[in-house]
Amino acid sequence: MGEFNPTPLGPIQVEIIRNALVAAAEEMSVTVWRTSRSSVVREILDYSITVFDAEGRSTAQSAAMPVHLNSMPTCLEEILANHIPIEEWHDGDIIITNDPYAGGQHLPDIQTFKPVFLDGERIAIAGILVHHLDVGGGAAGSYDAGATEIYQEGFRIPPLKLAEGGKRNEAVIKLLLRNSREPVNVGGDFASQLAALDTGVANLQRIGRRYGAATLKAATDRIQAQSEAAMRAAIARIPDGTYRFHDFVDDDGIERDRPLKVDVALTVDGDSVIVDLGGSSDQAVGPVNCTLNMSRSAVICGVMMALGADIPANAGCYRPVIVKAPEGLVVNARSPAPVANRMATGHRIVTTVLGAFAEAMPGQVPAAYYGVSYAYALNCFLADGRRQVYFDLECGGWGAHPEEDGASGFSCGFHNIANAPIEMLENTLPLTFTEYGLVPDSGGLGRTRGGLGLARAFRLDAPQGVFAANLERFKFAPYGLAGGEAGRPGRLTITRKGSPAPEDLPSKLVDLKVSRGDVLRLQTAGGGGYGDPAERSQTSVVRDLTEGYTTDAA
């Protein structure tokens, strides 16, 4: 079909192209979903897709994980500025990295980018980030709660060309798989990741042929400008001023008596926002640190959640948000600080930004959600000498909104994960699940009630195992607002075979020896309540009791 290039570029055509680019990202996402191998990718959906313009500015994305989507553009900026300039990107190249200190997040998150050329001209870049099941390091799943430097956390890939001119460097893939406890699953997921890049390139070339490179560039510029204008308009409706809020990370898993403060000074100035994280704690010894890229991603997520406006997420809407933090803090750690459990602090940045917006926009922002990616892994040792890694992520209760109760056992926001069905896990792993359901009384009371957390328990059926956990919200519960109570904090226990009572475990641990018949149980935090509990309607109280959300004692 010939090039369709009306002059001037009209709003309808811009919207058609915008949706075509989103569809290209979504088809890449479907490719991963249908062809990936591990439960962390296929079921939990821990991956994200972004389509960039020819200069590397994000333009469209799939509906996936904000923690990835908000940081992938900064990773690409870092690669282009300091590692592989855009002039050195050629047709058939694939650029790869997982280095947190080169724009990445943590080592299991491997990012790949592939330029899209049409008739010798670069017209776009396809990008995909996939969380891989295991990339080595001191603990199964590459979540070593005892790590004190990044070198202990797994296989580290600097920004480099995985493929050049269409010729793939298989040695890099061999190195990755040799360092993984799950080479078959990781190899399958990585092949899926690369296949999705090819899907994206084909679709973007088709869009380029349909509209022409010049029209496509004009449309992507307009798409980003529209998003920026919408974001500035939403910010401009907030009263100018500086609003402060702080929250805490329980600990880093090593210095267990040292809570880590996340402090936000949020300044609204006309149609822009400055978020200063400079009052936060110094970087941690253990692996809860964030790089500035990660913290910026959390801030942007918090801003967009608070505004609640339907603003297309791309490079444009990020421009009015400025993030500041001196190097050496838990929110802007210096290399080689460990970062595997960066989500503990990342979620706390989100809840702190939301708390600041609650000061700026009273009655419009909900109480705190559970605010943690409950990441844990069990390295199972089978009788025949084989090993299997069970890695999972859980969610909890959402904070109450001024007008309605928080959602229970609901994942959205910063990590937006799905759950892995226990029937599938039992069919593929030496585990039996003994409990999975909501926890009564875990939501904070208020005029509107916080959502309930979850309980998930499983028994090891293999001879031995080693368990590692990177959890949070055991000490500092999700806050309530306007007189609402905090949600109930989380809890982790193990009940040894033959023991009459469970044993409490810390939120972060590594190398816990587990034997056949032992039962591990995770209880996730509930969301905070909103408003005075005495103002809750009698109808709501009766419904909570009838449905089992609360008990007579509560």
N, C-alpha and C positions, 0 to 999 in steps of 0.2 A: 504494500500500500504506500502511496506517495506521501511526502511530507505535508502535514497540515499546519500552516503557520500564518494564522490571521494577524492583522495589524490594526489596532493595538491588541495586546494580550488582554482578553476579557476576563471578568471574575468567574464566569461559568467554566471557562477552560482551565483557569487556575485550580478551581475546585476539582475538576475531573482529573487533572494531573496529580494533585495532592492525593486523591483517593487511589489513583493507580500506583503511586509510590508506596502508600500504606499497604495496598494489596500485595505488592512485590515483597514487602517485609513479612507480611503474614504468610505468604506461600513458602518463604524460607523457613518460618517457624513450623509450619505443618510438615515440611520435609524432615526436620529434626525429630518432631514428635512421632512420625510414622516409622523412622528408620533407626532411632537410637536404641541402645541396648540396656543400660542400667536403669534402675528405678529412680535414681536421683534426677535423671534427665527425662526419661519417658513418662514417669508418673508425677513426680514432684514439680516437673517443668522448670528446673533451675537453669534456664538459659534465656538469652535475649538477643534481639535483632535490631540493628539500626541501618538505615540507608542514609548515606552522606552525599552531598553534592560533589562536584568535581574538585573543589578546593578543600574538602574534608569537613564541612560544616553539616551537622546533623539536620535532616530534613523530614524523615518519616521513621516510624518504628512500629514493631509489633506490640500487641497488648501483653506485656510480660512484666519484668521485675524493675521497678524504678531504681533500685540500688545499682543495677547494671546500666540501665539506659541513660541515667543522668551522668554517669562517669565515663562511658565509652567515648563520647566526644572529646573529653579532656585527655584521655589516653591517646587518641589519634593525634591531637594537637601536640602532645609531648613527643610522640614518635616523629612527626613531621618537623618539629622545631629542633630536636636535639639528636636524632638518630638516623632517620632515613628521609631526607627531604623529598617533597612531592615530585621533583624533577627526576628522581631515581626510581619512581614507580612505573613499571612498564606492563604492557599487556601480558597476562598470564602469571604475574607475580602474586604471591601471597605473603603477607607480613604477619608475624606471630609474636606474641609476648604473654607472659603471665607475671611479669616483674612489678610488684607494688611500687617500687621506687623508679619506675619508668612509665607511670600512668596506669598500672594495673590495680587490682584490689587485694587478693590474696592468691597464693600459688595454685589452688585447685581451679581458679577461674582463668581459663586460657582464652585469649582474645585473638581473632584472626580477621584480617582485612584484605579485600581483593578489589583492585581498581577495575573499572568497567570502561572499555574502549569501544568506540564506534568509528569506523573509517579512519583509524589512527589517532583519534582525538579522545582524551579522557573525558567522560561525561558524568561519572558517579563513582562511588566506592561502596561496596557492600561489606558490612561488618557483623560479626557474630561472636558472642561470649557464651561459653558453656562451662558450667561447674562440673568438673570431672571427679569421679568417685574417689580416686586416690592417686596422688602424684608423689608418693614417698614421704619421707620425714619420719619423725619420732613416734607417730601414732597413726592407727588406721584411720582412713579418711583424710589424712593430712591436717588434722586438727589437734596439734600437740599442745595441751594446756600447760605443759611444763616448759615450753620453749622460751628461751631468753634472747634469741637472735634469729633472724630470718633463715640463716643457714641450716637450722634444725627443722625447718618446716616443709622441706620437700624440694623437688626438682625445679630449678629456677631458669626461665628462658628469657634472655634479653631480647629487645626488639631486633629481629633479623628476618631475612627472607627464607620462608619455608619452601617457596617455589619461586623460580626465576625463569621468566619467559615460557612458562608452562611446564618446566622440568622441576619435579618435586625433589627436595632433599630428604630422602628416606632416612638418613642417619639421625636426623633430629627426632623423627617419630620413634625410631628404635631406642634411642636414649630415653625418651619419655616412658615408653612401655617397660623398659628394663628396670626403671626406678619405681614402678607401680606395683602394689600388692594385688591389683585386679587388672592385669594387662589385657585380658580378653574383653571385659566390659569397657575399659577405657579406650582400647583400640577401636571397638565398635562405635562408641560415642564420637571419637575423633573423626572417623570416616564419615559419620553422619554430619558432623560439623562442616567438613570440607565439601560434602555433597550439597549442603544448603547454600554455600557460597556460589557454587555453579548455578543453582536454581536462581539465586538473586541476580547474578550477572546476566543470565539469559533473559529474564524478565525486564531488567533495566535496559538492556540493549533493544528489546522490543518497544519499550516506551520511547527510547531515543529515536528509533527509526520512524515511529509514528508521528512524532512532533518535531523532530530535529533538535540538534544540540543547542542552538541559540534560543529556541522557545523553551526548552527544558531548563536552561540556566535562568532565563527571565522568570519562569514560574517558581523555581526553587527560591530565588531571591524574594519574590512576592510572598511566598508561603511563610518564610521566616519573618519577614517584615510584619505580616498580619498577626503572627503569634506574639511578636514583641509588642505590638500595639495593644493587643488584648490583655497581655500581662500588665503593661503599664497602666491601662485603664482600671484594672482590678485593684492594683496597688494604690492608685490615686484616690480611691474611695475610702481608704483607711486614714484616720486622723494622723497628721504628722506628729512625730515625737519618738523618744527612745523608750523601749519597753524591755524589762529584764526578767529573766527567769533562770532557774538552775534545777538540775536533777542530778542523780548519782548513779554510777555503775557500782555494783556491789564490791568488786575487787578484781584483781587481774589473775587470780588463781595461784599466785605465788606469795605475794604480800597480802594475806587474807584479811588483815586488820586495817587495810588502807583503802577506804572508799575513794572513788575517783570522781571528781566534780566535773560536770559539763555545764558551763556558764554561757548564757547568750545575752548579748546586748543588741537588740533589734531596733534599728533606726529607720523609720519611714520618712523619706524626704521626697515629697511630691510623688513622682511616679517610679521611684526606685527604692530598693531596700538594701541596707548595709547590715550584715550579720557578723558581729565581732565575737569570736569564741576565745578571746585572749584571756579571760578569767578562769579558764579550765585548768585542771590539774596538769602537772608535768607528766611526760610520757611514762608509761608503766614498764616494769621489768618484764611482766608476762605479756601474752599475745593478744591484748585487747586494744592495741593502738590502731589509730587511723592515719593514713596519709591525708594530706590536704585535699587531694582529689576525692577520696572517699567521704570526707567531711562535707565537702561542697555538694556532693551528690545527696547526702542526707539533708542538708539545709534546703536544697531546691525541692526535695520531696516534701519537707515540712511546709514550705511556703505554698506549694500548689495544693496540698491537702487543706491548709487553713483557708485559702482563698475560695476553694470549692468551685471555681469557675471552669467552664468547658473550654480550656485553652489547649490547642494542639501542641504537644511536647516536641520541641526541636530547638535548634540553636537560638532562635529568636527569643523565645520566652525565658531563656537563661540570662540574657544580657542585662536586664534590670536588677539582677540579684548579685551583690558583691559580698564575698566571704573573706574574712580576715582572721588570721591566727598566726602568732609567731611560731617559728620552728622550735621543736623540743617539747611540745605539749602532747597530751594523749590524743588530741585532735589534729596534730600535725607533727607526727613523729619523725625523728631523724633515723636514717639508715645506720645500722642494720637492725633496728628494733623489730621484734616479731609482731605479726599482724593477722595471724590465722583467724582469730575470733574478733575481727574488727567490727562485726555486726553488733556486738555488745555495746560498744560506744556509738556506733552509727545509729542504732535505734534510739539511743538516749539523746542524741542530737535532734532527731526528729521530734521526740516528745518534748524536749526543751524548747525548740522553736514553736511548737504548737502552744506550749504554755505561755510564751511571750505574746503570741497572737491573741490568746484568750484575754490578756490584759488590754490589748489594742482594740479588740472587737468583742466586748462582753456579750454573752448570750448567743454567740455564733459558733464557738469552737468547742468540741467535745472534750471530756476528761481523757486521761491517759489510757491508751490501749496497752496490751500486755508488754509490748516493747522489747522483744528479744526473738532471735531465731534460735529455737531450742535445738541445737545441733549436737548429735551424739553418734558414736560409731562403736560397733562391737566386732572385733576381729575373732572370728569363729575358727577353732582348730578341729577339723574333722578326724574321725577315727582312721581314715585311710591316708592321713598326712596332708591332705589338701587344706587350704584356707579359703574362707569366704568373708567378705566385709559387708556387714549390715550398717548402712549409713542412713540417717533419717533426720528430718526437720519437723518441728511441731509449732503450733501457734497457740493462742489463748483467747481471752475475752477482750472485746473492744470497749472503750470508754463510752459512758452514757452521753448522749447528745442532749442539749437543753430541751428538746421536744420529744425524744423517744429513747428507749432502752438501747444499750449497746448490744452488738451482735455477739453470740456465744460461739466459741471454738471456730473463729472466722479469721482466715488469713487474707490480708490485703495490704495496702500501704507499701512500706519500704521494701519488703521482700516478696509479697504476693505469691506465695508458694501454694501448690496443691498437695493433697495428702496421698500417701502410698497405701492402697488397699491392703488390709491385713491378710486377706485370703491369698492375694498374690505373693506377699512376703512369706507366708507360711509354706507356700508351694515351692519356693525357691531357696529358702534359708532354713537352717536347723533351729527354728524358733516356734513357740506356741504363744499366741497372745491370750492373756487371761483377763484383760480389761481394756475397754476403749469407750469413753463416754464423758459427758459433762460432769463437773464437780459442783454439787449444790453449795450455795452460800459463798461461792468464790467471787462473785461480782460485787463491787462496792455498792452499798445502799445509798439511796438518794431519792429525790423526787422522781428522777428517772434512774434506773438501775444499770450498773455496769454489766457487760456480758460475762458469761461463765468461762472459766478455764477448762482444760481437758485433763483427763487421766488416761495414761497409756502404759500398760504393763505387759511384759513378755518374759517367757521362761526360756532359758538356753537348753536345747536338746542335744547339743554336741558335747563331747567330753570336756572341753576347756574353751575359754575365751578370754580376751582382754578388752576391757571397756574403757572408753574415754568420753568425756562430756565437756562441752563448752556452753554452759547455760547462764542464766542471769535472772534478776528480779526475785531472788530468794530473801534479800534483806530490805531493799528499798522497793516497796510495793508501788504499782501504778497509781498515781495521785488522782484524787477527786477534785472537783471544782465547785465553787459557789455553795460550799457547805456539804457537798457529797463526800462519802467515805472512800478511802482507798480500796482497791481490789485486794483480794487475798494473794500473798506472794506464792511463788512456786516452791516445789519440794521434790527431791530425788531420794529414793530409798532402794535398798537391796534386802531381800529376804532370802537368807541362805537355806538351802534344802535341809529340812529337819528343824529349822529354827522357828520358835513360836512368834517372834516379833520382828518387824522390819528395822533395819539400821539406817539412820539418816546419813546421807552423803553430801559433800559440798557441791556447789554449783559447777565447779570446774575441777576436773581431775583427769589423770592419765594413768595407765597401767594398773587398773583395778582388775585383779584376777577373779574370774567367774568360772564356776563349775556347773556341770550338768544338774539341772533341777533348780538352780538359783533363779530368782525372779527380780527383775529390775522394774521399778515403777516411777514414772515421771508425772508430776502434777504441775500443770502450767498456770500462770497467773491469770486472775480475772481482771476485767477493766474497772477503772474508777467510776464512782457514781457522780451524779450531777444534781445539785440542789439539796435542800434540807430533807432528810428521810421522812420526817414527820408530815411532809406535804405530799407524800405519795398517795395516790388514790386508793380507796378501799378495794375497788375492783381489781387494780393491778396487784395489790397484796394477795388477794384471794387467788388470782390466776397464778401467781408465783408459787404459792403453796400447793395448788392443785397440780401444776405441771412439774413440781419437784425442783424448781429453780432455787427456792429457799426452803428452810425448815422452820418448824415452830420455834426452835431455840433462837434462830436469827431474828 
